[in-house]
Amino acid sequence: PNIAEMPQWKRTQRFALATFFYAMNGEQWPPLIRDNWMEPEREECYWYSRKFASTCKGGVNCPLTGTDGDATICDENGRYQYLGLTDVLGMDGTIPPELALLSELQVIYFRWCNLSLPLSNLIPTELAKLTKLEEINYSENALYGSIPTTFGLVKSLKQLDVGLNLLTGSIPTELALLTNMTRFSFGGNRITGTLPTSLCAMTALTKLVSQFGNLLTGPI
């Protein structure tokens, strides 16, 4: 694509994704994914996503054409909606605030990437600007530290999964601000303390996954 001929929103979109790539150590990602992401002639809607990999048996070794009907990561206007990376070893760093420039983003999904860094690195306060962001999944990595209060700022969240990591500390009361939340999973960590009574404000919550590994006390 000719960047000079792109509308401003599209240039901003490519800038946000390129900033994310370099901030998350993209130059050390597996070559197939790394080269696909930053290929100048490829539309960013067809940069590697777990949705592409999930549509064919070979996973990340599949042709990364982004042409499968159920592998849509942009809307019909080409605006980025789905940031999904799985089995991307080499990811490291901090999600940059520029990711909030993806105003139509609905899902952030990093699973099985062996991420060994503080969970706080993946939730900048600027994500609160993403009013359509409904799902964050950082499960099955090696994330550590406590669950940041910053999650409570992303009021549009409906699903949050930080299960099967190395998280410690207690459940922050600020999560009660997520009144649209339907599913919260934090099982398989080392969480301690009690479930805050303030979570009763999460009236849309239908599934709470807390078992395995945690050391919670008190009544539910």
N, C-alpha and C positions, 0 to 999 in steps of 0.2 A: 504493500500500500504506500501511496505517496503521502507522507505525513503533512506536507505543506497544503495538500488539498483536503485534509480532514477537518471536520467541524471541531470547534474548541472542546466540546465535551469528550470527543473521542481521543483527542490528543491528551487531555487530562487523564482519561482512563488508562491509556498506555503508559503514561508517566507514573501513575499510582502503582500499576502492576510491576513496572520495571524497578521502582523504588523498593517495593516489597521483595522482589527477587534478590536484589543486592543486599538489603537489610537482613534477609534470612539466609545469607551465605549461599546464594544460588549457584555461584561458580563452582561449588563443591557438591552439587546435587549429582545424581547419576547422569552420565553423559546424554542418554536418550532424552531424558526429561529436560535437562539443562539446555541443550541445544534447541529443542523444540520450543521452549518458552521464549527464548530471545531471538528466534529466527525473524529477521526484519521483514520478510515478504509474507509471513503468515499472520492472518488476522488474530488478534488477541483472544477472540472468542474460541479459537481452535488451538490455543496453547494448552499443554497437557492439563487434564483434570481427571480425578478418580472416576468421574462419570464416563469418560471415554474408555478407561481401562475396564470398567465393570461390564461393558457391553460386549466384550470378547474374551475368550477363555485365556488368552495369553497374558492378561494383566498389562503391566507397563511395557511388555514387549510387543504389544499389538501396534499396528500402524496407527499413528496418532493423527488421523485425518479430521476427527471431530465432525463426521458427517452422519453419525448414527442419529436416528430420530429421537431417541431417549437420552441423548448425551448433550442436551442443551445447557450451556452455562451462561448464555446471554439471552435477553428477551428478543422479541421480534424486531426491535429497533437496534439491536447490537449492544445494548447496555449490560454490563457484567453483573451477574446475579449470584454465581456459585463459585466460591474459591475452595476447591477440594484437592488435597494432596495426601496420598497414602503410600506407605512404603518408600518414602523419599528420604533415604538416609543421607546425612550431610546437612540437613536443615539445622540452623542454629541462629542465634541473634535475638532481635527484638522486632516485633511488628511495628512498622513506622506509622506515625500519625497520618501520613499521606493516604493510607488505606481508606480513611474516611471520605476520600474524594470519590469513592465508588458508591454513589448515592443510591443505587438500586440493589446493592448487595443484600442477599437474603440468607446465605449460608456460608459459614467458615468451618471447614472440616479438615483437621489434621489428625490422622489416626495411623498407628503403626509406623511412625517416623523416627522412633527412638529419640525423641526430643528430650534432652537432659539439660534443662534450664528452668529458672523460676517461672511458675505459671503467670506471674505478674508481667513477664516479658510479652505475653500474648494478648494482653487486654489493656491497650492504651486508652486513656480517658476519651480520646477523640472518637472512639467507636460509638459513643453515646449519640453522635450526630447521625448515625445510620438508622433512620426511623423504620426501615423495612427489614432489618436484620432479625431473623426469627430463630435461627439455630446456630449454636456454637458447639462443636464436638472436638475435644482435645483428648479423647480417651485412648488408653493403651499406649502410652508413651512412658517417659521416665521423668515427668515434670515434678518439681518439688516446691517447697514453700507452702504458704497458706493460700486459701481461696481468697482472692482479692475482693475488697469491698467495691471495686470499680465495676464488677458485673452488675451491681444494682443500678448503675446509671443507664444501662442498655434496656430501656423500658419496653422495647418491642419484643424482647426475647420470649420465645415459647418453649424452647428446648435447650437445656444446658447439660452436657455430658463431660465430666472430668474424671470419670471412673478409671480404675486400674492404672494409677500413677503412684507417686511417692509423696502425696500431699500430707501435711500435718496441720496442727492448729485446730481451730473450731470453725463452725459454720457462721459466717458473718450475718448479723441481723439485717444488714442492708439488702440482702436478697429478698426480703419481704416486699421491697419496692417493685418486684417483678410480678405484677398482678396478672399478666397474661401468660405466665409460665404454666405449661401443662405437664412437662416432664423434667425432673431434676435428678441426675445420676451422679453420685460421688462414691459409690462402692469400690472396694478394693484399694483403699488408701490407708492412711494412719490418722484419720481425723479423730479428735477427742472432744470431750465436753458433752453438752446436751444440745438437742435441737431447740433453737430459739422459739419461744412461743409466738414471736412476731410473724413466723412463717404461716400462721393461720390466716394472715391477710392474703396469702396466695390462693385465692378461692378457685382459680381455674386449674389448680394442680390436680392431676389424676394419677400420676405415677411418681413415686419417690424411691429411688434405688440407693440404699445406704449400707447393705450388708457386705460381708467379706472384708476382713482386715481392719476395719475401723474400730475404735474403742469408745463408742458413744455410751453415755450413761443417762439415767433418768427415764421418765415416761415419754411415750410417743404421743 
